[in-house]
């Protein structure tokens, strides 16, 4: 079962476990366009962090990104 955007919202307490798209792209040594393609293809699953009462920001789990770093090495 895939999570909907609403089901996949994290709070600020978990921010240490999350990376921005730019941080994840740097760790994976890929462009941001490639990273967006990886997300679209289901290779990485974004989570959404509540940044204001009305908006969320996409992030990626650091552990999930680390799995791709080690599998590529």
N, C-alpha and C positions, 0 to 999 in steps of 0.2 A: 504494500500500500504506500503510495507516495503522499507526502505531506503537502497540504495546501499552504499558501503563504501565511494565512492566519494561524494555522496549527504550528508553524515553524518560527515563531517569534520568541527570541530570547530577551532576557533583561540585561542590564548593564553589569550585573554581578558575574556573568560568565564571559566578559569581554577578554580576559586573559587567554582564553582558549580559542579565540577567533582571530582571523586575519582579514584585512581588507583585501580587495581584489589586487591592488597594486603590490601589497606585501606578498601575497600568494604567488603572483606572477614572477616576482623577483626570486623567491625561494625555488620555484620550479624552473627558472631560467627560460621562461617563455614570454611572449608578448601578451598584453592584456587581451588582444583579439583572440589569441589562441586559448587563453584562459576562459573567456566567454564561450568559446566553442566547446571546451571541455565541460562546462556547466550545462550547455544546451544539449550535449550528447549524453548527459547523465553520469559522466565520470566523476564529477564533484557535485555535492549537494549544498546549495546556499542555505543559510539561515538568516533570519531578519532580526535586527536589533532595534528595539524601540529607542529612538533618539529624541523624539519629542512626543507629546500626547497624540499627534496626528500623523507622524511619519516614522518609517522604518528604513534601515540601511542594510544592504546585503553584506554578509560576511561569509567566510569559509572556515570550517573547523580546522584548526592547526593539525590535529592528529590525522585527518583525512588527507591534507596536503602532504604531510610527512610520509604517508604511505606511498604516494606517487613519487616522492623524491627518492625513497629507498628502492622502489621498484625500477626506476629509471637508471639507477647507478649500476 
